Amino acid sequence: MDDSKIPNNVNLSSDKRLQRALEQWLPNYLHWWQEMGPDSWQGSDVYLRTAISVEADGWAHFDYVRMPEYRWGIFLTPPETGRTIGFGDHAGQPAWQEVPGEFRNMLRRIIVTQADTEPASVEQQRLLGAKAPSLYDLRNLFQVNVEEGRHLWAMVYLLHSHFGKDGREEAEALLERRSGDRDKPRILGAFNQPIENWLDFFMFTMFTDRDGKYQLFALSESGFDPLSRTCKFMITEEAHHMFVGETGVDRVVQRTADLMTKGDVVQQGGIPLEVIQRYINLWFSLSEDLFGGEISSNAADFFAAGLKGRYKEAQYQDHRALDVSYTMQVPDGSQLIDKQVPLRTAMNEVLRDGYVEDCQRAIDKWNRSLERAGLDEQLRLPHRRFHRQQGIYANQLFDVEGRPIDEATWRAHVDEWLPNAADRACVESVMHPVYERGKIANWVAPPAKGINGQPFDFEYVRRS
C-alpha cells in the first residue's frame, strides 16, 4: 500500500510504523468488502465519484471504476491555525493534536461507535443490487456503499494513528462484527435492522444517515482536532447519502400520487401511501434511538470534556452550559410530567431537536408533491416518543401522537402504525430489477436530473 493506492493528505509515507499497520489491515478490509460488500456486482464498472482532495472545487472525480479497486482515501480538512476548544470545561484552550490521557477511553469509545456504523450499513444493503429500480439508483447505492467504506477508513486511521495496540485491535474488531449477527452484532440497534427492499433503503438513507449528519456535526466540534478535521470532510460526503434518501422517498411518493389519480395503487404495481407512512414510522423511530437517552450522563461527560459538542456549536452564546436547564416531558407512572434537567445531561435531546426539525422539513416537501398531484392526503412524522427502544421512553407504549397507551391498545393498532406482513409482501412484490438504460421500475418516479450532469439514461453501471 502506498500513497498512489490510497489518496491521502496526511503524509502516510512519512510514518512507516503507521503505514505498516494500515498495510496489515488492508487485506482484511478487502476480504471483508468481497464477502460483505455489494453482492454479484464486484466486477462491474460503476460511474463513481472518488475523493481526490479536500478543496471545494476538486474533492470529487467521476469515472468508471470497479468497486474493489475504489481508491479509499484518508482525508482531513486543513488544520486551522490557533484553533481552540469551543465548548465544555476546556473552552478557549488550544485544541488537542494528541489524545488527552484522561479522556483516552472516552474518545476511543466515541470513535469506535461511529466507525462501527460505516461497515454495518454496507452489510445491511449488500443484496439490494438484485432489486434495483434503475441503473441510476443502482449507481447511487454503490456510491453510498463505497463512501461508507471510506468513512470506515477515516475512523480506522484515527484508531491506528492515535491509540496504539488498543486502536489496532479495535480496527480488527470492526471487520469481525456483522449486522444482525446473533453472536457479534453491530453496536447500535438500527444497524442490525434488515434492509430488505428499496423502500427500506430510501428510508434508511433519509432517516438513519440523517442521524449520521448530526453525529458528525457534533463530532466536528470536538476539541480533539484530528477527529474534528476528519468529520468535517465526512460531512461533505454524507450529504449525498441523505440526498439519495430524501429524493428517493419523494420519488416514491410522486409515483404513488400519480397512480392514486388513476385507480387502485396496488393493482397498478405501486406502493400505497399508508404503507409508505408505516415505513416512515419505523425508520424515524429506529433512527431517533441512535441519539441515545434523553437524560444522559455520558452526553454530559462528552460535552464537559470538549469531545462532542452540539450541532453548529457557534450558533450558541453559552458554550459551557452550566447552571442552565432543559425542559422535557418524562414518564411518571401512566402520565407525563414536565421536568427540568441540567442542560449538559440533555445534550442528546438538543441534538435530536434539530434532527426532528430537519426530518419535518423533508416531510413537508413530500406533502407538497401530494398537493401538486391534487391530493388531500398528507404524510407525517410520528411523535418522538413512539416506538422507542432507547432512553426514558423505552419499554413504554405510546401511540403515534405520543400519548401513553396500554398493551391491549398497542396490539390492536400496531399493524396500522408499523409495517406488517402484508405491507412487506406488497413492497416485495414490486421489487423487480430494471437494468435497461433509461428505464425505471413502475413503483418509483424517475429523478429530476442525473448525476454529474449526465442524463437519466446514461449507462451508470456496466454489468460485468
Secondary structure, 3 states (H helix, E strand, C coil): CCCCCCCECCCHHHCHHHHHHHHHHHHHHHHHHHHHCCCCCCCCEEEEEEECCCCCCCCEEEEEEEHHHCCCCECCCCCCCCCECCCCCCCCCECECCCCHHHHHHHHHHHHHHHHHHHHHHHHCCCHHHHCCCHHHHHHHHHHHHHHHHHHHHHHHHHHHHCHHHHHHHHHHHCCCCCCCCCCCCCCHHHHCCCCCHHHHHHHHHHHHHHHHHHHHHHHCCCEHHHHHHHHHHHHHHHHHHHHHHHHHHHHHHHHHHHHCCCCCCCCCCCCHHHHHHHHHHHHHHHHHHHCCCCCHHHHHHHHHCCCCCCCHHHCCCCCCCCCEEEEEEEECCEEEEEEEEHHHHHHHHHHHHHHHHHHHHHHHHHHHHHHCCCCCCCCCCCCCCCCCCCCCCCCCECCCCCECCHHHHHHHHHHHCCCHHHHHHHHHCCCCCCCCCCCCCCCCCCCCCCCCCCCCCCCEECC
